[in-house]
Amino acid sequence: MTAAVKDKNTKTRWLYDSGNLGPDGQPYSDDSILVKFFVVQAFALTLAAIHGVFQRLPFMADWLRGADYGGHLFTNLGLTHINVVMGGTIALAGITYYILPRVLKRPLYSKTLCNIGFWFTTCGVFGFYCALLPIGLTEGSLVHQGYTYQQAKDIVGFWHKFPEAVTAACMGIGYWVYVTNVVMTIWQSRRDASTEQRFTVKFHLVASIALLMGTLQGVYQVLPWSLDWLYKTGAAGQLIDPASHAHMNLVGGVIFAFMGFLYYFIPRITGHSVYSIRLANFSFWALFIGVFSFWLTLITLGFIEGDRVISRGITAQAARAEMGIWHSVPIAVAGSIMAIGFWTFIANILLTLKKGLGKRPESFLAGFMGLSCVALLISTSQGILQILPSTNRWMEEAREAGELILPMSHAQMNIVGVVTLTLTTICLFALPRMLDRPLFSLKLAKFSQTMLVVGVSVLYLGLIYLGISEGNLIRSGLNYAQAREQVTGGLHDWILVFMYSLVGIAYIGHIINVIGTIGKERLANYGGDFGSRVSRTWNYLQAINIPEASLDLARREILARQGNLPIGEGAADSGSAVVTQAVTVGEGAADSGSVPVTRRPTEFITPAKVILNQNPLKILLAEIIPGWIGFLGVGWLMSRRPAMAVMFFVLWQLSFWVCLWAVLALLAPDQIPFWVAVYFITPILSGIWAAHSYLKQVTHLKQELLADVNIIPGLAEREQIGKN
């Protein structure tokens, strides 16, 4: 339940019954250490939104298509790790740490391990991402210069292998510490198990073990000899990486946790118990057998067929043909068992939701959890179709177009439709209970989650359509470029940009909600003194610089209109004690530091109404139009933010007049269209930001002026201060 009460200071304080208090009144979980997991998720989704759109821009997409495996490092590996690992499994760890103490009725085994695991995983994932991008771009550039990918990789040499190995090991340590903490927390509570505990905890236990196995495999795969072997074996090695590795991490590590999450949160949102615990246990064991047998089958086939490719010099397709039914039948059997586990779980959740969503303000979140189950149904059904011999043969013949279906559409439905939708939905429910404060905006939550559903649906259907249409043309004899041109008329990449942008908009909406719920002050505290300094600097740059003399005069005029003080130079000093009280500018305004003026001639003072009643449209246009001719920052200057104006002006001059037109025009003329687009879009974004922040701060300043003179902010008074 959620309740709002009034404390002694008459401020609203939100109380959530989050099941976190023990019989002694002490909380089981220290939720303050878990908020950073969701901050990192928001940061990762921001990167994923930018990366996903950028790599689909026509000039970048063309370059990546011709970069061989270097393009794969930038696109599939880079984007997948920042989205799934940093935006997914780190949030998954935070939610697991949130649930276990509440279910087990005891604290985590170690808060220290919680923090150590978090920082190792975060640094490892981000470092791995930052290593993949330059490696992929460098090796891709060498491929474009005429080298084979193997030659490009040999040229990069040490700098290809070492950064990946170190950051992967760091990421692995973070996962292993997390697994240790989860297993030890469960182990310590083994003797006082309740029915609820036995029912849900096994999902988190298996998920942690699966992540351990997946990360051990991942660390091994980036070792130099393993990388070389996997690359040389081609499609046979792909059964190991990415197929088995991705399934163990995504299905074994994430989906098991996903099931445990829904069984925990849906009854607490809706107020209804799970439809059938017996069905939940059946789905658990079916999925357990299916996932681990599928993983073992893929690894075994990958090593057998890969060894034949290298030792006998045959193709991966020939090695597969030699295996005959022993390639397809074991995969089909394991996949079918896994699908039964999925579908019985989905049925159980949907039947639970059929009882109703409940009456909480956040009850709509249960509906989005149900939609994530529908996404899981779609992706698993597609997975079964893809392992059929006829379907697999069609996608091989469709070549590049077939990749739009497998792995792209299948992966996006799993990553975005299942994992991201579930984790962001749970975050919107759990975060207010961690902070004991309401969600920043329920409307924004509905918008971002709805946009995520719409975005992944459009993306999934669009990829399927493009893959089938272009694939049929490739099978008829056209190459990929000709097929793209015939199906979309040259708009193939722009269509993908649009579809990825829909998902990106959903991510941005969620990020705003998370940051708004946490609050600027709490967010700055995570950075210690450095964070506080950054926060103060950021507020200073955006703050309206209004002289104290102008504020003082505005206070006098307000009091004079109320009949409490005469206007003019000769105003009695006795009133100055009231009207010269300093305005608490804080986040809303910058104080020039001037001494309050009580007798200065008013004709030398800029009236507050001139500063606080500017037309936002003029600020917007003043930023855009001069920005297009090289003078960014005019809108900020007009709205009395000189520090921000100077910063933008200097950076704009350095970045564009020097670097863009002088350097890029000579060295990279093929990228000029992209930079021209950036050049025209940046002033628009800066203008919107300047106008919006001005309006927000003006409202805050007017409220402070009214508070300073003890005026109740009624309608007439609001109109009066609007004129001043």
C-alpha positions in Angstrom: 0.0 0.0 0.0 1.0 3.6 -0.5 0.1 6.5 1.8 1.0 10.2 2.0 1.2 11.8 5.4 2.1 15.2 6.8 5.1 15.6 9.0 5.8 18.4 11.5 7.0 20.7 8.7 3.7 20.1 6.7 5.7 18.6 3.9 4.2 15.5 2.2 6.1 12.3 3.0 5.3 9.1 1.2 5.2 5.8 3.0 5.4 2.6 1.1 4.7 -0.8 2.5 7.6 -2.5 0.7 7.9 -5.5 3.0 11.3 -4.4 4.2 10.8 -4.1 8.0 11.5 -7.0 10.3 9.8 -7.8 13.6 12.4 -5.6 15.4 11.5 -2.6 13.2 14.9 -2.8 11.4 14.9 -3.0 7.6 16.1 -6.2 6.0 17.6 -4.4 3.0 19.7 -1.3 2.9 18.1 0.1 -0.2 20.3 3.2 -0.3 23.2 1.1 -1.8 20.9 -0.2 -4.6 19.9 3.1 -6.2 23.2 3.3 -8.1 22.3 0.2 -10.0 19.4 2.0 -11.6 21.5 5.1 -12.2 23.9 3.0 -14.2 21.0 1.4 -16.1 19.8 4.9 -17.1 23.3 5.9 -18.2 23.6 2.6 -20.3 20.2 3.1 -21.9 21.2 6.6 -22.9 24.3 5.3 -24.6 22.3 2.5 -26.2 19.7 5.0 -27.6 22.4 7.2 -29.2 24.5 4.2 -30.4 21.5 2.4 -31.9 20.5 5.4 -34.0 24.0 6.5 -34.9 25.0 3.1 -36.4 22.0 3.1 -38.7 22.6 6.5 -40.2 23.2 5.9 -44.0 26.9 7.0 -44.1 27.7 4.9 -41.0 25.7 1.9 -42.0 27.4 1.8 -45.4 30.8 2.0 -43.7 30.0 -0.7 -41.2 28.7 -3.1 -43.9 32.1 -2.9 -45.6 34.2 -3.2 -42.4 33.9 -7.0 -42.1 34.1 -8.2 -38.5 35.3 -4.8 -37.4 31.7 -3.6 -38.1 30.4 -6.5 -36.0 32.5 -5.4 -33.1 31.0 -1.9 -33.3 27.4 -2.9 -33.9 26.3 -6.3 -32.6 28.9 -6.7 -29.8 29.2 -3.1 -28.7 25.5 -2.2 -28.7 24.5 -5.6 -27.2 26.9 -5.3 -24.3 26.0 -1.8 -23.4 22.2 -2.6 -23.7 22.0 -6.1 -22.3 24.9 -6.2 -19.8 25.2 -2.7 -18.5 21.5 -1.7 -19.1 20.2 -5.2 -18.2 22.2 -7.4 -15.9 23.4 -4.6 -13.6 19.7 -3.6 -13.1 18.9 -7.3 -12.7 21.5 -7.5 -9.9 20.0 -4.5 -8.2 16.5 -6.0 -8.3 17.7 -9.3 -7.1 19.4 -7.6 -4.1 16.1 -5.8 -3.5 14.0 -9.0 -3.5 16.1 -11.5 -1.7 16.2 -9.8 1.8 12.4 -9.3 1.6 11.7 -12.9 0.6 14.3 -14.5 2.9 13.6 -12.1 5.8 17.3 -11.5 6.4 19.9 -9.0 5.2 22.2 -9.7 2.3 25.2 -11.9 3.1 27.5 -8.9 2.5 26.9 -5.2 1.5 30.7 -5.0 0.8 30.4 -7.7 -1.8 27.4 -5.9 -3.2 29.4 -2.7 -3.8 32.5 -4.6 -5.0 30.5 -6.6 -7.5 28.7 -3.4 -8.7 31.9 -1.5 -9.4 33.8 -4.4 -11.0 30.9 -5.1 -13.3 30.2 -1.5 -14.2 33.9 -0.7 -14.9 34.3 -4.0 -16.8 31.3 -3.6 -19.1 31.9 0.1 -19.8 35.6 -0.6 -20.4 34.7 -3.6 -22.7 32.4 -1.3 -24.6 35.0 1.5 -24.9 37.5 -1.1 -26.1 35.2 -2.6 -28.8 34.5 0.7 -30.5 38.0 1.9 -31.3 39.1 -1.7 -32.1 36.2 -2.2 -34.5 36.7 1.3 -36.1 40.4 0.7 -36.5 40.2 -2.7 -38.0 37.3 -1.7 -40.1 39.3 1.2 -41.5 42.1 -1.2 -42.5 39.6 -3.5 -44.2 38.4 -0.5 -46.2 42.0 0.2 -47.2 42.2 -3.2 -48.8 43.5 -5.5 -46.1 41.7 -8.7 -45.2 40.2 -8.8 -41.7 42.8 -11.3 -40.5 45.5 -8.9 -41.7 43.9 -6.0 -40.0 43.6 -7.9 -36.8 47.3 -8.9 -37.0 48.3 -5.2 -37.6 46.3 -4.1 -34.5 47.9 -7.1 -32.7 48.3 -6.6 -29.0 45.8 -3.8 -28.8 43.0 -6.0 -30.1 43.5 -8.8 -27.6 44.7 -7.1 -24.4 42.0 -4.5 -23.7 39.2 -7.0 -24.4 40.8 -9.7 -22.1 41.4 -7.2 -19.2 37.9 -5.6 -19.3 36.2 -9.0 -19.8 38.1 -10.3 -16.8 37.0 -7.3 -14.7 33.4 -7.8 -15.8 33.7 -11.5 -14.9 35.0 -10.7 -11.4 32.0 -8.5 -10.9 29.6 -11.3 -11.9 31.4 -13.8 -9.8 31.3 -11.6 -6.7 27.5 -11.1 -7.4 27.0 -14.8 -7.7 28.9 -15.5 -4.4 26.7 -12.9 -2.6 23.5 -14.4 -3.9 24.4 -18.0 -3.2 25.6 -17.2 0.3 22.5 -15.2 1.1 20.3 -18.1 0.0 22.5 -20.7 1.8 22.4 -18.8 5.1 18.6 -19.0 5.1 18.2 -22.6 4.1 17.0 -23.8 7.5 14.1 -21.4 7.9 12.7 -21.7 4.5 9.0 -20.7 3.9 6.7 -21.8 1.1 7.2 -18.4 -0.6 10.9 -18.8 -0.3 11.1 -22.3 -1.8 8.8 -21.1 -4.6 10.7 -18.0 -5.8 14.3 -18.3 -4.6 15.3 -21.2 -6.9 14.8 -18.9 -9.9 17.4 -16.4 -8.6 19.7 -19.2 -7.6 19.7 -20.8 -11.1 19.9 -17.3 -12.7 23.1 -16.5 -10.8 24.7 -19.9 -11.6 23.8 -19.4 -15.3 25.4 -16.0 -15.3 28.5 -17.5 -13.7 28.8 -20.1 -16.4 28.1 -17.6 -19.2 30.7 -15.2 -17.9 33.3 -17.9 -17.5 32.7 -18.9 -21.1 32.8 -15.2 -22.1 36.2 -14.6 -20.5 37.6 -17.8 -22.1 36.3 -16.7 -25.5 38.2 -13.4 -25.6 41.5 -15.1 -24.8 43.8 -14.8 -27.9 43.8 -18.5 -28.9 40.1 -18.8 -28.5 39.4 -15.7 -30.5 41.6 -17.0 -33.4 39.9 -20.4 -33.3 36.4 -19.0 -33.3 37.1 -16.7 -36.2 38.7 -19.4 -38.3 35.8 -21.9 -37.8 33.2 -19.5 -39.2 29.6 -20.6 -38.8 30.7 -23.6 -36.7 32.3 -21.4 -34.1 29.2 -19.2 -34.1 27.4 -22.1 -32.4 29.6 -21.4 -29.4 29.8 -17.6 -29.7 27.4 -15.9 -29.9 24.7 -18.7 -29.9 25.5 -20.8 -26.8 27.1 -17.8 -24.9 24.1 -15.6 -25.6 21.6 -18.2 -24.7 23.3 -19.1 -21.4 23.5 -15.4 -20.4 20.2 -14.2 -21.8 17.9 -17.2 -21.3 19.7 -18.9 -18.3 20.9 -15.8 -16.5 18.3 -13.2 -17.4 15.1 -15.1 -18.1 15.2 -17.2 -15.0 15.6 -14.0 -13.0 12.8 -12.4 -15.1 10.5 -15.2 -14.1 11.4 -14.8 -10.4 10.8 -11.1 -10.7 7.3 -11.4 -12.1 6.3 -14.0 -9.6 7.4 -11.6 -6.9 6.1 -8.2 -8.2 2.9 -9.0 -10.0 1.1 -10.3 -6.8 2.3 -7.1 -5.0 1.0 -4.8 -7.7 -2.3 -6.5 -8.4 -3.1 -7.9 -5.0 -3.8 -11.3 -6.5 -1.8 -14.5 -5.8 0.0 -16.4 -8.6 -2.5 -18.5 -10.6 -0.7 -21.8 -10.0 2.4 -22.5 -8.0 2.4 -26.1 -9.3 2.5 -24.7 -12.9 5.3 -22.3 -11.9 7.4 -25.2 -10.6 6.7 -27.2 -13.8 7.8 -24.4 -16.0 10.9 -23.9 -13.9 12.1 -27.5 -14.3 11.2 -27.6 -18.0 13.1 -24.5 -18.7 16.0 -25.7 -16.5 16.4 -28.9 -18.5 15.9 -27.1 -21.8 18.3 -24.3 -21.3 21.2 -26.3 -20.0 20.8 -29.1 -22.6 20.5 -26.5 -25.4 23.7 -24.8 -24.2 25.6 -28.1 -23.9 24.3 -29.2 -27.4 25.5 -26.0 -29.1 28.9 -26.1 -27.5 29.4 -29.8 -28.4 28.3 -29.3 -32.0 30.4 -26.2 -32.3 33.6 -27.9 -31.1 33.0 -31.0 -33.3 32.2 -29.1 -36.4 34.8 -26.4 -35.8 37.5 -29.1 -35.4 36.5 -30.6 -38.8 36.6 -27.2 -40.4 40.2 -26.5 -39.2 41.7 -30.0 -39.4 40.2 -31.0 -42.8 39.8 -27.6 -44.4 36.1 -28.0 -45.2 33.4 -25.4 -44.9 31.2 -25.1 -41.9 28.2 -26.1 -44.1 30.0 -29.2 -45.1 30.8 -30.1 -41.5 27.2 -29.6 -40.6 26.0 -31.8 -43.5 28.4 -34.6 -42.3 26.7 -34.5 -38.8 23.3 -35.1 -40.5 20.4 -35.5 -38.1 22.8 -35.3 -35.1 23.0 -31.6 -35.8 19.3 -30.7 -36.1 17.6 -33.2 -33.8 19.4 -32.5 -30.5 18.9 -28.8 -31.1 15.2 -29.2 -31.9 14.6 -31.5 -28.8 16.4 -29.2 -26.4 14.7 -26.1 -27.9 11.2 -27.7 -27.7 11.7 -28.5 -24.0 12.8 -25.0 -23.4 9.8 -23.6 -25.3 7.4 -25.7 -23.1 9.0 -24.1 -20.0 8.5 -20.6 -21.6 4.9 -21.2 -22.7 3.7 -22.6 -19.4 5.3 -19.7 -17.5 3.6 -17.2 -19.9 0.3 -18.9 -19.4 0.6 -18.7 -15.6 1.4 -15.0 -15.7 -1.4 -14.1 -18.1 -3.9 -16.2 -16.1 -2.7 -14.3 -13.0 -3.2 -10.9 -14.7 -6.7 -12.1 -15.9 -7.8 -11.7 -12.2 -7.3 -7.9 -12.6 -4.5 -5.3 -12.4 -5.5 -4.0 -9.0 -6.3 -0.4 -7.8 -2.8 1.0 -7.1 -1.8 4.2 -9.0 1.0 2.1 -10.5 -1.3 -0.8 -11.5 -0.7 -0.2 -15.2 2.8 -1.5 -14.7 1.5 -5.0 -14.3 0.0 -4.7 -17.7 3.4 -4.0 -19.2 4.8 -7.0 -17.4 2.1 -9.0 -19.2 3.2 -7.5 -22.5 6.7 -8.5 -21.9 5.4 -12.1 -21.6 3.7 -11.7 -24.9 7.0 -10.6 -26.3 8.6 -13.7 -24.9 6.0 -15.8 -26.5 6.7 -14.2 -29.9 10.5 -14.6 -29.6 10.4 -18.2 -28.5 7.9 -19.1 -31.2 10.3 -17.5 -33.7 13.2 -19.4 -32.2 11.4 -22.7 -32.8 10.7 -21.7 -36.4 14.3 -20.7 -37.0 15.8 -24.1 -36.1 13.7 -25.9 -38.7 16.0 -27.0 -41.5 13.9 -25.3 -44.3 13.9 -22.0 -42.4 17.6 -22.2 -41.6 18.4 -23.0 -45.3 16.3 -20.0 -46.4 18.2 -17.6 -44.1 21.6 -18.8 -45.3 20.6 -18.3 -48.9 19.2 -14.8 -48.0 22.7 -13.9 -46.6 22.8 -10.3 -45.3 19.0 -10.0 -45.5 18.6 -13.2 -43.5 20.6 -11.5 -40.7 17.8 -9.0 -40.3 15.6 -11.9 -39.1 18.3 -13.9 -37.3 19.8 -12.6 -35.2 18.5 -9.0 -35.4 14.7 -9.2 -35.1 14.9 -12.2 -32.7 17.5 -10.5 -30.6 15.7 -7.1 -30.5 12.4 -8.8 -29.4 14.3 -10.6 -26.6 16.5 -7.7 -25.5 14.1 -4.8 -25.8 10.6 -6.5 -25.7 11.4 -8.9 -22.9 14.5 -7.8 -20.9 14.4 -4.0 -21.1 10.7 -3.7 -20.9 10.6 -5.9 -17.8 13.5 -4.3 -16.0 12.4 -0.7 -16.7 8.9 -1.5 -15.5 10.1 -3.1 -12.3 12.4 -0.1 -11.8 9.5 2.3 -11.9 7.7 0.3 -9.2 10.7 -0.5 -6.9 12.6 2.8 -7.1 9.9 4.9 -5.2 9.9 2.3 -2.5 13.7 2.4 -2.2 13.7 6.2 -1.8 10.3 6.5 0.0 9.2 9.2 -2.4 6.7 9.2 -5.3 7.6 8.5 -8.9 8.6 11.7 -10.7 5.8 11.3 -13.2 3.2 8.6 -13.7 2.2 10.1 -17.1 5.8 9.9 -18.2 6.0 6.3 -17.0 3.0 5.4 -19.1 4.4 7.3 -22.1 7.9 5.7 -21.9 6.6 2.2 -21.4 4.0 2.5 -24.1 6.6 4.0 -26.5 8.9 1.1 -25.7 6.1 -1.4 -26.7 5.3 0.5 -29.8 9.0 1.0 -30.7 9.9 -2.7 -30.3 6.8 -3.8 -32.2 7.5 -1.5 -35.2 11.2 -2.5 -35.1 10.4 -6.2 -35.0 7.8 -6.1 -37.8 10.0 -3.8 -39.9 13.0 -6.1 -39.6 11.0 -9.1 -40.5 9.4 -7.4 -43.5 12.8 -6.1 -44.8 14.5 -9.4 -44.2 11.9 -11.4 -46.1 11.4 -8.9 -48.9 15.1 -8.4 -49.5 16.0 -12.0 -48.8 13.7 -13.2 -51.6 15.4 -10.9 -54.1 18.8 -12.0 -53.0 17.8 -15.6 -53.5 16.6 -14.7 -57.0 20.1 -13.4 -57.9 20.4 -9.8 -56.7 23.1 -8.6 -54.4 22.3 -7.0 -51.0 22.6 -3.4 -52.3 20.3 -4.0 -55.3 17.8 -5.7 -53.0 17.8 -2.8 -50.6 17.3 -0.3 -53.4 14.4 -2.3 -55.0 12.5 -2.8 -51.8 12.9 0.6 -50.1 14.1 2.9 -52.9 17.3 3.8 -51.1 15.5 4.5 -47.8 16.5 1.2 -46.1 18.9 2.8 -43.6 16.6 5.8 -42.9 13.8 3.3 -42.1 16.0 1.6 -39.5 17.0 5.0 -38.1 13.3 5.8 -37.6 12.6 2.5 -35.9 15.5 2.7 -33.6 14.6 6.3 -32.8 11.2 5.1 -31.4 13.0 2.8 -29.0 15.5 5.6 -28.2 12.6 8.0 -27.3 11.3 5.5 -24.9 14.7 5.1 -23.3 15.0 8.9 -22.9 11.6 9.1 -21.3 12.5 6.4 -18.8 15.8 8.1 -18.0 14.1 11.4 -17.2 11.7 9.6 -14.8 14.5 7.8 -13.0 16.7 10.9 -12.6 13.7 13.0 -11.6 12.6 10.4 -9.0 16.1 10.2 -7.5 16.5 14.0 -7.4 19.5 16.1 -8.3 20.8 16.4 -4.7 20.8 12.7 -4.1 22.3 12.0 -7.5 25.1 14.6 -6.8 25.8 12.9 -3.5 26.8 9.7 -5.2 29.8 11.6 -6.6 30.9 12.9 -3.2 32.6 16.3 -3.2 33.3 16.0 -6.9 29.6 15.4 -7.6 28.5 18.3 -5.5 30.9 20.6 -7.3 29.7 19.4 -10.7 26.1 20.0 -9.6 26.8 23.5 -8.3 28.7 24.4 -11.5 25.9 23.0 -13.6 23.3 25.0 -11.7 25.4 28.2 -12.0 25.8 27.8 -15.7 22.0 27.6 -16.2 21.0 30.1 -13.6 19.5 33.5 -14.5 21.9 36.2 -13.4 19.6 38.9 -12.0 21.1 41.7 -9.9 20.1 42.0 -6.3 19.2 45.6 -7.0 16.6 44.5 -9.5 15.1 42.0 -7.0 15.1 44.7 -4.3 13.2 47.1 -6.5 10.7 44.4 -7.5 10.0 43.7 -3.8 9.5 47.4 -3.1 7.0 47.7 -5.9 5.1 44.7 -4.7 4.9 46.1 -1.2 3.9 49.5 -2.5 1.0 48.1 -4.5 -0.1 46.3 -1.4 0.0 49.7 0.5 2.8 48.6 2.8 5.6 50.8 1.3 5.8 54.0 -0.8 7.7 53.7 -4.1 10.6 56.0 -4.8 14.1 57.0 -3.7 12.9 58.4 -0.4 11.4 55.2 0.9 11.8 54.9 4.6 14.7 52.7 5.6 12.5 51.0 8.1 11.0 49.1 5.3 14.4 47.8 4.1 14.5 45.1 6.7 11.6 43.5 4.9 12.4 44.2 1.3 16.1 43.6 1.3 15.8 40.1 2.7 18.0 37.9 0.4 16.3 35.6 -2.1 17.3 32.0 -1.6 18.4 31.4 -5.2 19.8 27.8 -4.8 19.1 25.9 -8.0 16.9 28.5 -9.5 18.9 31.7 -9.9 22.4 33.2 -9.7 23.0 36.1 -7.4 25.4 38.7 -8.7 26.7 39.2 -5.2 25.8 42.9 -5.1 24.9 44.6 -1.8 21.1 45.3 -1.6 20.4 48.7 -3.0 17.9 50.8 -1.1 18.6 54.4 -2.2 20.0 54.0 -5.7 18.1 56.0 -8.4 15.7 53.5 -10.0 16.4 54.7 -13.5 19.9 53.1 -13.3 18.4 49.7 -12.3 17.2 47.1 -14.8 13.6 46.4 -13.8 13.0 42.8 -12.9 10.1 42.7 -15.3 12.6 43.2 -18.2 14.6 40.1 -17.0 11.7 37.9 -15.9 9.2 38.5 -18.7 11.1 37.8 -21.9 9.4 35.9 -24.7 10.8 32.3 -24.8 10.2 32.3 -28.6 12.7 35.2 -28.9 15.2 33.3 -26.8 14.7 30.2 -29.1 15.2 32.2 -32.3 18.1 34.2 -30.9 19.9 30.9 -30.2 19.0 29.2 -33.5 19.6 31.9 -36.1 22.9 33.3 -34.9 24.0 29.7 -34.2 23.5 28.8 -37.8 25.9 31.6 -38.8 28.5 30.6 -36.2 27.5 32.5 -33.1 26.0 30.0 -30.7 25.1 31.2 -27.3 23.1 34.4 -28.1 19.9 33.0 -26.7 21.7 32.2 -23.4 23.1 35.7 -23.3 19.7 37.3 -23.9 18.2 35.3 -21.1 20.9 36.4 -18.7 23.1 33.3 -18.6 26.5 34.7 -19.7 28.7 31.8 -18.5 26.7 29.3 -20.6 26.7 31.7 -23.5 30.5 32.1 -23.5 31.1 28.4 -23.1 28.9 27.6 -26.1 30.4 30.3 -28.2 34.0 29.2 -27.6 33.2 25.5 -28.1 31.2 26.3 -31.3 34.0 28.3 -32.8 36.7 25.7 -32.0 34.6 22.7 -33.1 33.0 23.9 -36.3 34.8 26.9 -37.8 38.2 25.3 -37.2 37.7 21.6 -37.2 34.7 21.0 -39.4 35.1 23.2 -42.4 38.9 23.3 -42.4 39.7 19.6 -41.6 36.8 17.4 -42.5 36.3 19.1 -45.9 39.8 18.1 -46.8 40.2 14.7 -45.1 36.7 13.2 -44.9 34.4 14.9 -47.5 32.2 11.8 -47.5 31.2 12.6 -43.9 30.3 16.2 -44.6 26.5 15.6 -44.8 26.4 14.1 -41.3 28.4 17.0 -39.8 26.2 19.6 -41.6 23.1 17.9 -40.0 24.8 18.2 -36.6 25.6 21.8 -37.4 22.0 22.7 -38.0 20.5 20.5 -35.3 22.7 21.7 -32.4 21.5 25.3 -32.3 17.9 24.1 -32.3 18.5 21.8 -29.4 20.4 24.5 -27.6 17.6 27.0 -28.2 14.9 24.6 -26.9 17.0 24.0 -23.8 17.7 27.7 -23.2 14.0 28.6 -23.6 12.7 25.8 -21.4 15.2 26.3 -18.6 14.5 30.1 -18.7 10.7 29.5 -18.2 11.3 27.0 -15.4 13.6 29.4 -13.5 11.4 32.4 -14.0 8.5 30.6 -12.4 10.7 29.7 -9.5 12.0 33.3 -9.1 8.5 34.8 -9.1 7.4 32.4 -6.4 10.4 33.4 -4.3 9.6 37.1 -4.7 6.1 36.5 -3.5 7.3 34.4 -0.6 9.8 37.1 0.4 7.1 39.7 0.9 4.7 37.3 2.5 2.0 37.4 -0.2 -0.3 34.5 -0.6 0.2 33.4 -4.3 -3.5 33.9 -5.3 -4.6 34.7 -8.9 -4.5 38.5 -8.5 -1.1 38.4 -7.0 0.2 36.1 -9.7 -1.0 38.6 -12.3 0.6 41.5 -10.4 4.0 39.8 -10.1 3.8 38.8 -13.8 3.8 42.5 -14.7 6.9 43.2 -12.5 
